[in-house]
Amino acid sequence: MTNITRRRTLKMGTALFASGTIAGCLGSSSGDGSDGSTTVQTSFFVLTDFARNVVGDAANAESLVPIGQHGHGWEPSAQVQRDAMQSDAVVYMGEGFQPWADRMVKNVEQDRPEITIVEARHGISLLSAPGHSDEHGHEGDNHDGEHEEENHGNETDHGHEEGEHNDGDNHEGENHGNENDTNHEEGEHHDESENGHDHGASDPHFWLDPQRAKQAVSTIESGLSEMDAVSGEALTGNAEDFRNQLDELDSTFESELESTERNAVLVAGHNAFQYLGERYGFEIHALTGLAPDSSPSPKDVQRAQNTIEEHDITHVLAPVFESDRAAKQLVSETDAKDHLPITPIPSVTEEWSEKDWGYIEIMEQVNLPSLKTALGVK
């Protein structure tokens, strides 16, 4: 069995990510399988990290999307399609999340039906997007409706009802440039209309709940075990190892956030974080609503200021890869002391890549410290 701890010796910048530039001018990636190795191509950073942990040394797990870009709203070059066609498997989130990936998968299925396709979101019970259920979106919604019966019991075993703190949005559209560039407007690289990214009645950001993330890992394990060139036994051992790490992450969040001075946070941007609030029992308030490229209105700002006063918020959360201008403005105009980074992990910064941080490290090193401070851990 592959020792999963060895994964930290791999550098994301060289082993995981296709080289190239942002906004659809991607260069060639290394994941074409030309050296005879088994190659798994993925369409989203979190899936790259999950797939890497599942395959271990049995295959190369690589991203079709370069560092700093999440793969929404852009048209990849023909090389990206070729890389997918030359792979042994393609892992994508699921239909409607990344329109270009949907088209790519259809092309692969048509031209190379022998390539394994894995829909990582398959069967996962999703929370309702705001406005699609009751006042706070308490009803869970399964994006893959025909698989509703596959809801796993441990997803809410901390006693939080699904969607009980739903103030979030339903779209992963962060802009991925300099995280502190206040002139970098949200949605700058969105070449497609937002209608093309509509996730319907569900919030797609399930991976911020480690228990739902475990389900995606199991789906990836099951799908990739169909590849002829890998040992299903090796994948099983790797996947189980990683699921145990996700359980440890879940336990860490639960214990660290168990006793807090306040029960609400304010996100100065669009909200992709309701799964965190649902899992660990705190309210998520966001500056803007569903559309990731929306500019806050004066009413939005006033509502955020009222939230800061009502909940005695001292630290505003600023999503990484979005402009922190609104967070700075709220701090300057209220009694809040500072702003802190938070991320739904759609990609990685160059710094995180150099540190070889994956999903678990980013959750532990970025999101957890900020939440502890914002919630006032006792």
Backbone torsions as a table, in degrees:
resi	resn	phi	psi	omega
1	MET	NA	135.7	180.0
2	THR	-67.5	135.3	176.3
3	ASN	-79.0	111.9	-172.6
4	ILE	-68.0	-22.3	179.9
5	THR	-65.9	-18.4	179.4
6	ARG	-69.2	-12.4	-177.8
7	ARG	-62.6	-23.3	-179.1
8	ARG	-71.2	-9.1	178.0
9	THR	-84.0	-10.3	180.0
10	LEU	-87.7	136.7	178.1
11	LYS	-94.7	125.4	-179.0
12	MET	-58.0	-40.6	-174.2
13	GLY	-62.7	-26.4	-178.3
14	THR	-109.1	-30.9	-173.6
15	ALA	-96.7	-21.6	-171.1
16	LEU	-112.4	-29.1	-166.2
17	PHE	-110.3	136.9	173.2
18	ALA	-66.6	139.2	177.0
19	SER	-77.6	157.6	178.9
20	GLY	146.1	-171.8	-178.9
21	THR	-117.3	165.5	-175.9
22	ILE	-79.0	162.7	173.6
23	ALA	69.2	44.2	167.1
24	GLY	84.2	8.6	177.9
25	CYS	-111.4	47.7	-173.8
26	LEU	-72.6	140.0	174.8
27	GLY	-88.0	-170.6	-179.1
28	SER	-70.1	142.9	173.6
29	SER	-102.9	166.5	-176.9
30	SER	-86.4	-4.7	-171.2
31	GLY	-89.6	49.0	-178.2
32	ASP	-99.7	0.8	178.5
33	GLY	66.9	14.8	-175.5
34	SER	-68.7	-18.8	179.6
35	ASP	-90.0	7.0	178.3
36	GLY	87.3	-2.8	179.9
37	SER	-78.8	158.7	176.0
38	THR	-80.0	128.3	-173.3
39	THR	-125.1	132.0	174.8
40	VAL	-113.1	122.6	177.6
41	GLN	-102.5	140.1	-177.5
42	THR	-127.7	158.3	-173.7
43	SER	-107.3	0.8	-173.6
44	PHE	-154.9	142.2	-171.8
45	PHE	-54.8	-48.3	-177.7
46	VAL	-58.2	-39.4	179.0
47	LEU	-67.7	-34.0	175.7
48	THR	-61.1	-45.5	-178.8
49	ASP	-66.9	-42.0	178.2
50	PHE	-62.5	-46.4	-178.6
51	ALA	-64.1	-39.7	179.2
52	ARG	-60.0	-42.8	179.6
53	ASN	-68.7	-30.5	178.8
54	VAL	-73.7	-44.6	-174.2
55	VAL	-81.9	-26.1	-178.9
56	GLY	55.5	-125.4	179.5
57	ASP	-87.7	-2.0	-173.6
58	ALA	-76.5	-19.3	-177.3
59	ALA	-161.0	170.0	174.0
60	ASN	-99.1	120.7	175.3
61	ALA	-100.8	118.1	-173.5
62	GLU	-130.4	157.3	179.9
63	SER	-101.4	139.2	173.4
64	LEU	-79.3	-9.5	-174.9
65	VAL	-114.4	132.3	-177.1
66	PRO	-76.3	166.5	177.9
67	ILE	-55.2	136.2	175.6
68	GLY	90.1	-6.0	179.8
69	GLN	-123.4	138.4	-177.3
70	HIS	-94.2	-14.6	177.7
71	GLY	88.6	19.1	171.4
72	HIS	-100.5	144.1	167.0
73	GLY	63.7	30.2	175.0
74	TRP	-140.9	159.7	-179.6
75	GLU	-108.9	107.4	-179.7
76	PRO	-66.8	159.9	-179.5
77	SER	-72.6	170.7	178.8
78	ALA	-61.9	-26.0	-179.7
79	GLN	-63.1	-35.3	178.9
80	VAL	-62.8	-43.5	176.8
81	GLN	-62.7	-40.8	178.9
82	ARG	-63.9	-40.8	178.7
83	ASP	-60.7	-41.7	178.1
84	ALA	-63.5	-41.9	-178.6
85	MET	-67.0	-25.6	-177.6
86	GLN	-96.3	3.9	-178.4
87	SER	-88.3	173.8	174.4
88	ASP	-95.8	-21.7	179.2
89	ALA	-156.8	151.5	175.5
90	VAL	-126.4	127.2	177.0
91	VAL	-111.5	122.9	176.8
92	TYR	-133.0	168.6	-172.2
93	MET	-71.9	-48.1	-176.7
94	GLY	151.0	162.0	-173.5
95	GLU	-59.5	134.9	176.0
96	GLY	95.8	-13.3	-177.9
97	PHE	-81.8	-46.4	176.7
98	GLN	-131.8	101.9	-175.1
99	PRO	-54.3	-38.9	179.4
100	TRP	-64.2	-36.2	179.0
101	ALA	-68.6	-36.4	176.2
102	ASP	-60.0	-44.9	180.0
103	ARG	-66.1	-40.9	179.6
104	MET	-60.3	-45.8	-179.2
105	VAL	-61.9	-42.5	178.1
106	LYS	-60.9	-40.3	178.3
107	ASN	-65.5	-41.7	178.9
108	VAL	-63.7	-44.2	180.0
109	GLU	-61.4	-35.5	-178.8
110	GLN	-76.8	-44.8	-172.9
111	ASP	-93.7	-28.4	-178.6
112	ARG	-134.8	67.9	-175.3
113	PRO	-63.0	-14.7	178.8
114	GLU	-75.4	-15.2	179.2
115	ILE	-74.9	133.3	179.2
116	THR	-73.1	128.8	176.5
117	ILE	-112.1	128.8	-179.2
118	VAL	-121.6	121.3	173.9
119	GLU	-95.7	102.2	-171.0
120	ALA	-64.7	-27.7	-176.0
121	ARG	-83.1	-3.9	-173.4
122	HIS	-51.4	124.2	173.1
123	GLY	78.6	-1.2	-177.0
124	ILE	-80.6	132.3	178.1
125	SER	-76.1	119.3	-177.1
126	LEU	-101.8	150.0	175.0
127	LEU	-75.7	152.1	177.7
128	SER	-69.1	143.8	171.3
129	ALA	-75.4	154.5	-179.5
130	PRO	-56.0	138.3	177.3
131	GLY	87.9	-3.0	-178.2
132	HIS	-107.7	1.4	171.7
133	SER	-142.7	-135.4	-177.3
134	ASP	-80.5	-168.3	-168.9
135	GLU	-53.5	-39.9	-177.2
136	HIS	-112.7	14.0	176.8
137	GLY	68.1	41.7	-175.4
138	HIS	-68.2	-25.4	-175.6
139	GLU	-76.5	131.6	171.7
140	GLY	-74.5	153.3	179.7
141	ASP	-136.8	127.9	-179.8
142	ASN	-92.6	111.9	-179.3
143	HIS	-59.6	-34.7	177.1
144	ASP	-97.8	74.7	-166.6
145	GLY	-51.9	-36.8	-176.1
146	GLU	-70.0	-9.9	-179.5
147	HIS	-109.3	24.0	-174.0
148	GLU	-58.6	-30.2	-178.2
149	GLU	-69.5	-9.2	-177.0
150	GLU	-87.7	10.7	177.8
151	ASN	-58.7	126.0	-174.3
152	HIS	-91.4	133.5	-171.9
153	GLY	-62.7	-27.5	-175.1
154	ASN	-81.9	3.2	-176.3
155	GLU	-70.3	-25.8	-179.7
156	THR	-127.8	36.6	-174.1
157	ASP	-77.5	3.1	173.0
158	HIS	-92.1	4.2	174.4
159	GLY	86.7	12.0	178.0
160	HIS	-97.7	126.2	179.2
161	GLU	-70.5	144.9	-178.1
162	GLU	-60.4	130.6	174.3
163	GLY	76.5	12.3	-173.4
164	GLU	-67.9	-16.7	178.7
165	HIS	-123.6	42.2	-172.3
166	ASN	-80.8	96.3	168.8
167	ASP	-118.8	18.9	-170.6
168	GLY	-90.7	-179.2	174.9
169	ASP	-110.8	-176.4	-174.0
170	ASN	-122.2	36.5	-173.6
171	HIS	-150.7	131.4	179.1
172	GLU	-95.7	82.1	-173.7
173	GLY	-122.2	33.8	-179.2
174	GLU	-59.9	148.2	174.5
175	ASN	-89.0	136.1	-169.6
176	HIS	-116.7	79.2	172.5
177	GLY	-127.7	-142.0	176.0
178	ASN	-66.9	123.1	-174.0
179	GLU	-65.7	-17.9	179.6
180	ASN	-108.0	12.9	-178.4
181	ASP	-82.8	99.2	-175.2
182	THR	-73.6	-9.8	176.6
183	ASN	-93.9	1.7	-177.1
184	HIS	-90.6	102.4	-174.4
185	GLU	-75.2	144.5	177.1
186	GLU	-60.6	140.1	175.9
187	GLY	79.3	13.4	-175.1
188	GLU	-60.2	-32.9	-177.4
189	HIS	-95.9	13.2	-177.2
190	HIS	-83.3	100.1	-179.3
191	ASP	-86.3	-18.0	178.6
192	GLU	-101.4	156.5	177.4
193	SER	-67.2	153.8	178.7
194	GLU	-62.8	-25.1	177.6
195	ASN	-60.9	-28.5	178.7
196	GLY	-71.9	-10.4	-177.8
197	HIS	-114.6	15.2	-176.0
198	ASP	-67.4	122.4	178.2
199	HIS	-96.0	14.3	174.5
200	GLY	67.8	-136.1	-172.6
201	ALA	-88.8	6.4	-173.8
202	SER	-120.5	149.0	172.3
203	ASP	-89.1	122.0	-173.7
204	PRO	-83.2	-5.6	-168.2
205	HIS	-83.4	43.8	-173.2
206	PHE	-60.6	-28.5	-172.8
207	TRP	-65.5	-14.4	176.7
208	LEU	-73.9	-8.4	168.2
209	ASP	-98.4	111.7	-176.9
210	PRO	-57.1	-27.9	179.2
211	GLN	-73.0	-37.9	173.3
212	ARG	-69.4	-35.3	175.7
213	ALA	-59.4	-39.1	177.3
214	LYS	-59.1	-39.5	-179.9
215	GLN	-64.9	-39.6	177.0
216	ALA	-64.2	-39.4	177.3
217	VAL	-60.1	-42.9	179.0
218	SER	-64.6	-38.3	177.4
219	THR	-64.5	-42.7	178.0
220	ILE	-63.5	-43.8	177.6
221	GLU	-57.1	-48.8	-178.6
222	SER	-62.5	-43.3	-178.7
223	GLY	-67.0	-45.2	-176.6
224	LEU	-72.4	-20.3	177.7
225	SER	-66.9	-13.0	178.0
226	GLU	-78.1	-12.5	178.3
227	MET	-69.6	134.9	-177.3
228	ASP	-67.4	-28.4	-169.4
229	ALA	-87.3	0.9	-177.7
230	VAL	-123.0	156.8	178.0
231	SER	-89.6	120.7	178.2
232	GLY	-60.4	-32.6	179.2
233	GLU	-64.2	-40.8	178.3
234	ALA	-64.6	-42.7	179.7
235	LEU	-63.9	-38.8	179.8
236	THR	-61.3	-44.3	178.8
237	GLY	-64.4	-44.0	179.0
238	ASN	-62.5	-46.7	-177.3
239	ALA	-63.5	-40.6	179.3
240	GLU	-64.6	-39.9	176.7
241	ASP	-59.1	-45.0	-177.8
242	PHE	-70.8	-38.0	176.3
243	ARG	-60.7	-37.3	176.2
244	ASN	-63.4	-38.7	177.3
245	GLN	-65.0	-37.1	177.9
246	LEU	-67.6	-36.1	174.7
247	ASP	-63.0	-40.8	178.1
248	GLU	-64.1	-40.8	176.8
249	LEU	-61.1	-45.6	179.3
250	ASP	-59.3	-46.0	179.7
251	SER	-63.5	-37.6	178.4
252	THR	-63.3	-47.8	178.4
253	PHE	-60.2	-45.3	-177.7
254	GLU	-61.4	-45.8	-177.7
255	SER	-71.3	-39.8	-177.1
256	GLU	-70.9	-27.6	-177.0
257	LEU	-105.9	15.4	-174.8
258	GLU	-70.5	-39.3	-176.0
259	SER	-122.0	110.1	-175.7
260	THR	-133.6	159.4	179.7
261	GLU	-79.3	-27.4	-179.9
262	ARG	-134.6	165.2	-175.7
263	ASN	-121.3	22.0	-178.3
264	ALA	-145.9	148.7	173.3
265	VAL	-128.4	158.0	176.7
266	LEU	-117.3	123.6	176.8
267	VAL	-100.0	120.2	-178.2
268	ALA	-86.6	68.5	-179.0
269	GLY	172.4	-167.2	175.8
270	HIS	-77.3	154.4	-167.2
271	ASN	-101.2	117.0	174.4
272	ALA	-116.5	21.2	-163.9
273	PHE	-119.2	13.6	-175.1
274	GLN	-66.7	-23.1	177.7
275	TYR	-67.5	-33.2	174.8
276	LEU	-65.6	-46.5	179.5
277	GLY	-63.8	-41.7	179.7
278	GLU	-64.4	-38.9	-175.7
279	ARG	-73.3	-38.8	-170.8
280	TYR	-114.5	9.7	166.2
281	GLY	79.3	40.7	173.2
282	PHE	-138.4	160.2	-176.6
283	GLU	-84.6	142.2	173.8
284	ILE	-109.7	121.8	172.0
285	HIS	-114.9	136.1	-177.6
286	ALA	-123.3	153.0	-178.4
287	LEU	-69.4	-43.3	-179.4
288	THR	-120.7	171.9	-173.3
289	GLY	-95.2	-125.6	-168.9
290	LEU	-72.4	-42.8	-171.7
291	ALA	-80.0	125.0	-177.8
292	PRO	-71.2	-17.3	-179.4
293	ASP	-101.4	12.6	-179.9
294	SER	-76.8	138.1	172.7
295	SER	-88.7	138.9	-179.5
296	PRO	-65.4	137.2	177.0
297	SER	-85.0	165.6	174.3
298	PRO	-54.8	-34.9	177.9
299	LYS	-66.2	-39.3	177.1
300	ASP	-61.5	-44.7	-179.1
301	VAL	-63.6	-43.1	179.2
302	GLN	-63.2	-41.1	178.4
303	ARG	-62.7	-41.7	178.2
304	ALA	-64.4	-40.9	178.0
305	GLN	-62.7	-40.4	177.7
306	ASN	-65.0	-37.9	178.5
307	THR	-63.7	-41.4	177.9
308	ILE	-60.5	-43.3	-179.8
309	GLU	-69.7	-44.3	-176.0
310	GLU	-63.0	-40.6	-175.3
311	HIS	-102.5	8.8	179.1
312	ASP	52.8	46.3	-177.7
313	ILE	-75.5	128.0	-178.9
314	THR	-104.0	-20.2	-178.4
315	HIS	-134.6	121.2	177.6
316	VAL	-87.2	139.3	-179.9
317	LEU	-94.0	127.7	-177.9
318	ALA	-113.6	114.7	-178.2
319	PRO	-61.6	128.9	175.0
320	VAL	-61.9	144.9	-177.5
321	PHE	79.6	-3.7	171.4
322	GLU	-110.8	160.5	176.5
323	SER	-61.3	138.9	176.6
324	ASP	-96.6	13.7	-178.3
325	ARG	-60.6	-44.8	-179.1
326	ALA	-65.2	-39.0	178.8
327	ALA	-62.3	-44.4	179.1
328	LYS	-63.2	-39.2	179.4
329	GLN	-64.1	-44.5	179.7
330	LEU	-62.9	-39.0	178.7
331	VAL	-64.7	-40.8	-177.2
332	SER	-71.5	-25.0	-173.5
333	GLU	-105.8	1.7	-179.8
334	THR	-132.8	-172.8	177.8
335	ASP	-85.2	1.2	176.1
336	ALA	-62.1	145.4	-173.8
337	LYS	-90.3	-35.2	-172.9
338	ASP	-164.9	174.8	173.8
339	HIS	-119.2	152.0	-175.8
340	LEU	-131.6	151.9	-178.4
341	PRO	-78.6	147.5	170.8
342	ILE	-147.6	152.7	-177.3
343	THR	-148.6	140.3	170.6
344	PRO	-83.8	8.0	173.8
345	ILE	60.6	50.8	175.1
346	PRO	-78.6	-17.0	-178.9
347	SER	-163.3	-168.9	176.4
348	VAL	-130.1	152.9	171.4
349	THR	-81.0	167.4	175.9
350	GLU	-60.2	-39.2	-179.7
351	GLU	-62.9	-45.5	179.2
352	TRP	-63.6	-37.4	178.5
353	SER	-64.7	-43.0	179.1
354	GLU	-63.0	-32.1	177.7
355	LYS	-82.8	-4.3	-179.8
356	ASP	62.7	40.5	178.6
357	TRP	-83.2	133.7	171.0
358	GLY	-108.1	-162.9	-177.7
359	TYR	-53.1	-50.0	-175.4
360	ILE	-64.2	-45.2	-178.7
361	GLU	-63.8	-39.8	-179.6
362	ILE	-68.6	-40.2	176.4
363	MET	-61.7	-41.8	-177.3
364	GLU	-76.8	-38.5	-171.3
365	GLN	-94.6	-20.0	-179.0
366	VAL	-113.3	-61.1	-172.3
367	ASN	-70.2	-44.9	-176.2
368	LEU	-63.7	-48.9	178.9
369	PRO	-59.7	-40.2	-180.0
370	SER	-66.2	-41.1	179.2
371	LEU	-66.4	-40.0	178.6
372	LYS	-59.9	-43.1	179.9
373	THR	-70.6	-45.3	-177.1
374	ALA	-64.6	-37.1	-179.0
375	LEU	-85.1	-13.1	179.9
376	GLY	71.7	60.3	179.9
377	VAL	-60.5	132.2	-178.0
378	LYS	-81.4	NA	NA
